Amino acid sequence: MIFREVEDPDLIARTKRGKVEAYNLLVSRWERRVFNYLLRLVGHREDAMDLSQDVFLKAYQNLARLEDPTRFGPWLFRIAHNEAFSHLRKKRPEMEWEPKSLETLAAPRTESVELVLAVRKALGRLSEDQQEAVNLKIYQGFKFEEIAEILSCPVSTVKSRLYSALDALKVTLAPIDTRGAE
Amino acid sequence: MNCSQHDLKGYFLGELARPERGEVEKHLEACPLCREELDRLSLTKAALASLPDEEMPHRIAFVSDKIFEPRGWARFWNSAPRLGFASAAMLSAALVIFAFVRPSPAVSPSATDPAAMEARVESEVAQRLQAVLEKTVAQASDAQNRKTAELLADTERRIEMGHRADLVAVQEDLQALAQRWNNLRVSMASADFGSAR
């Protein structure tokens, strides 16, 4: 008998056969990543939590449309992307008067407050597209090809957004004159 | 060597295939500017990492409930024997269409009442039994009548034949008597003529 780790496609197949427990296990593997991706997009914990639940419910209801179970991650984040931007579009009028406050995010326990504020400020200067590219690449670790699938755009566009974002962040977070001082 | 030929950011982000990665590493050994650039990218990434993932307010879990089940058509469409289901569905649809197109007999309201339906069935059974009984009695009566008529006709025929036989016998007897009477008269006449001579 050969033992191997249960992989996402196994859980997806069991979920399609009506096993809710299998889906709950799949959710437990991805919920933290989805929540943090949404939190960085919408900047509000409760909204990110509500959106995360909506994303996993929608994913469950549409799981039959997932043709390649090995692409579950990008497919799930595509749903999350759509949900987040649908949410942001609805809130856009009030956000114009009250800009998204990154301070609503909980302060990390181990990092210096100055560095955290500097990072948030640097990220806040990026365009939405650049922020999301950084979110998906640096924080979620997706490949260019997967990010292109999530955002429904060419890989070249992903690279362009990410490289320009890194150039902008680098100026603030790793300036030439201070490099090596730490 | 021109630094712009190398995708340093792609290398830093782990997106290059093995041959390109090797070329960039070889270039880095000889290019202090690209090494510096790579250091700055590393610092930037480390700074970004100061914003770690946050814990969720609560976990997400689903229960087995109808509202969370996949839609019926989705489960049907993804089931293995869907062709069989599809065939059955088409057949069912054809039957339903046929049932709607074909004029159906009017159904009285009492048709759905069990008591009325039972009374109707009993009445129908009684009527059919009566009809069968009457038919059987009629058939038996006809057979009996035919038999009686045949017997009567046979008896009449036999009586007629007996009468005829009797008549023939009487006629024969009368003829014999007449013959004997003639013979007697001839004898008497002969005797009278002989005595006269």
Interface residues (C-beta under 8 A of the other chain):
Chain A: K16 G18 V20 Y23 N24 V27 S28 E31 R32 R33 F35 N36 L39 R45 E46 M49 S52 Q53 F56 L57 Y60 Q61 L63 A64 L105 A106 P108 E111 S112 L115 V116 A118 V119 R120 A122 L123 V134 K137 I138 Y139 K143 F144 K159 L162 Y163 L166 L169 K170 L173 A174 I176 R179 E182
Chain B: K9 G10 L13 E15 E36 D39 R40 L41 L43 T44 K45 A47 L48 A49 S50 L51 P52 D53 E54 E55 M56 P57 H58 R59 I60 A61 F62 V63 S64 F68 E69 P70 R71 A74 R75 W77 N78
